[in-house]
Amino acid sequence: MLLGTPHYQPGTLSEATKYFQLAQQDVPSTSELQVLSKYVLEISQEFAKFRQAVPIKMECYYEGSPTKVGEQDVKIVDQTVAKFPDDAPLSRLAGNHHKMSRFDSDKDKDFKKVCRVLQDWVADLPEPEEKGTVNNISHASFAGSTNSGLQLGQNAGSLNGFSFGR
C-alpha cells in the first residue's frame, strides 16, 4: 500500500520539482534535474523488475487536495506520478500530501477505502497449516544486498546483516 508515493518515469520527471518547492530549496533546471534524478528513476525501474519477478498485491493512492507551499497550492504527488507503470490499482484520497494518511474517525470515507483493501488482503492470507503455527517463516539477510528497507509484519524468523547508510 503506497500512500502518496511517486513513481517517476522520464516523462514525469519534471514533477519532482515539487519536492524542491516543498523543501523550500532552489528548483533545479531540467538538465540539472536529469543529473540529480539518476537514482530516483532507478527506484521505479528496479521496483518494476521486482514486481515482475515476485507478484505482490499493490494499491497506490494519490492526494486529492493541494499542499500549501509558500503562496502556492501544489499537489505533490498527483495521479500522473502516483500511477505505477504496470497499472496497479490507483485511488484518490481526499487529504493533501501531509494529511492523506490521517483520518478523522473510522467512519471516514477514505479510512473505509483503505481498510477495505487491507481486509481483502488479509482475507486472502493462507490459513496456518496447524493450529498455533505460522506459515512462511522468513529468515531474511540483507548483507551485501542493495535493499534499503525492512518489511514489517511476518518476520517470525531471524533477521541479520543490516547496515545503514549508502
C-alpha positions in Angstrom: 0.0 0.0 0.0 1.6 3.2 -1.2 0.2 6.5 0.1 1.5 9.4 -2.0 4.5 7.6 -3.3 5.8 8.9 -6.6 6.8 6.5 -9.4 8.9 8.8 -11.6 9.4 8.0 -15.2 11.4 10.0 -17.7 8.2 11.6 -19.0 7.1 12.7 -15.5 10.4 13.7 -14.0 9.6 17.4 -14.1 7.0 16.6 -11.3 10.0 16.1 -9.0 10.5 19.8 -8.8 7.5 20.0 -6.4 9.7 18.3 -3.7 12.2 21.1 -4.1 9.4 23.6 -3.7 8.1 21.8 -0.6 11.6 21.8 1.0 11.9 25.5 0.1 15.0 24.8 -2.0 16.0 26.2 -5.3 14.3 24.3 -8.1 16.9 22.8 -10.5 16.8 23.3 -14.2 15.7 20.5 -16.5 19.3 19.5 -17.2 20.3 19.6 -13.5 17.2 17.5 -12.6 18.3 14.9 -15.2 21.7 14.6 -13.4 20.1 14.6 -9.9 17.5 12.0 -10.9 19.7 9.0 -11.7 18.7 7.2 -8.5 15.1 8.4 -8.5 14.5 6.9 -11.9 16.3 3.6 -10.9 14.0 3.1 -7.9 10.9 2.8 -10.1 12.7 0.7 -12.7 14.1 -1.7 -10.1 10.8 -2.0 -8.3 9.0 -2.8 -11.6 11.5 -5.6 -12.2 10.9 -6.9 -8.7 7.2 -6.9 -9.2 7.6 -8.9 -12.4 9.7 -11.5 -10.6 7.7 -11.6 -7.4 4.0 -10.8 -8.0 2.7 -8.8 -5.0 -0.6 -7.0 -4.4 -0.2 -3.3 -4.5 -2.6 -0.4 -4.2 -1.4 3.2 -4.9 -3.1 6.3 -3.6 -2.6 9.9 -4.6 -3.6 13.1 -2.8 -6.9 14.8 -3.7 -6.1 18.2 -2.1 -3.1 20.5 -2.7 -0.5 21.3 -0.1 0.3 24.9 0.7 3.9 25.6 -0.5 4.7 29.2 0.2 2.0 31.1 -1.5 1.1 28.3 -3.9 -1.2 25.3 -3.6 0.6 22.3 -5.0 -0.3 18.6 -5.4 3.0 17.0 -4.5 2.0 13.5 -5.8 -0.8 13.8 -8.3 -2.5 11.0 -10.3 0.2 11.1 -13.1 3.1 10.4 -10.7 1.3 8.0 -8.3 0.4 5.7 -11.2 2.7 2.7 -11.3 3.8 1.6 -14.8 2.1 -1.8 -14.6 -1.4 -0.5 -14.0 -1.6 -1.3 -10.3 -4.9 0.0 -8.8 -4.8 3.7 -8.3 -7.2 5.6 -6.0 -7.6 9.2 -4.8 -7.7 10.1 -1.1 -9.2 13.5 -0.1 -6.3 14.7 2.0 -3.2 16.7 0.9 0.3 15.2 0.9 0.7 15.6 4.7 -2.8 14.5 5.7 -3.7 11.7 3.3 -2.8 9.0 5.9 -4.7 10.7 8.7 -8.4 10.1 9.2 -10.9 11.8 11.4 -12.5 8.6 12.5 -13.2 5.0 11.5 -16.3 6.4 9.8 -14.2 8.5 7.4 -14.8 7.5 3.7 -11.1 7.3 2.9 -10.4 5.3 6.0 -13.0 2.8 4.9 -11.5 2.7 1.4 -8.0 1.9 2.8 -9.4 -0.6 5.3 -11.4 -2.4 2.6 -8.2 -3.1 0.7 -6.4 -4.3 3.8 -9.3 -6.5 4.7 -9.3 -8.1 1.2 -5.6 -8.8 1.5 -5.9 -10.3 5.0 -8.8 -12.5 3.7 -6.5 -13.9 1.0 -3.8 -15.0 3.5 -3.4 -18.7 3.8 -4.7 -20.4 7.0 -2.0 -21.8 9.3 -1.1 -25.5 8.5 -1.7 -26.4 12.1 -3.3 -24.6 14.9 -0.7 -22.4 16.6 1.8 -22.5 13.8 3.0 -19.8 11.3 3.3 -20.2 7.6 6.1 -18.8 5.5 8.6 -18.0 8.3 11.3 -15.9 6.6 15.0 -15.9 7.5 16.0 -12.6 5.9 19.6 -11.5 5.4 20.4 -8.1 3.8 24.2 -8.5 3.9 25.6 -7.4 0.5 22.1 -6.6 -0.7 21.0 -3.4 -2.5 17.8 -3.4 -0.5 17.3 -0.4 1.8 14.1 -1.3 3.7 12.5 -3.7 6.0 9.1 -5.2 5.6 7.4 -5.2 9.0 4.9 -7.9 9.7 5.5 -11.7 9.4 9.2 -11.6 10.3 9.0 -14.5 12.7 12.3 -15.9 11.6 15.8 -14.4 12.1 16.9 -11.0 10.7 20.6 -10.3 10.2 23.2 -8.5 8.1 21.8 -5.0 8.4 23.9 -1.9 7.8 22.6 1.6 7.5 23.6 4.4 5.1 24.7 4.4 1.5 
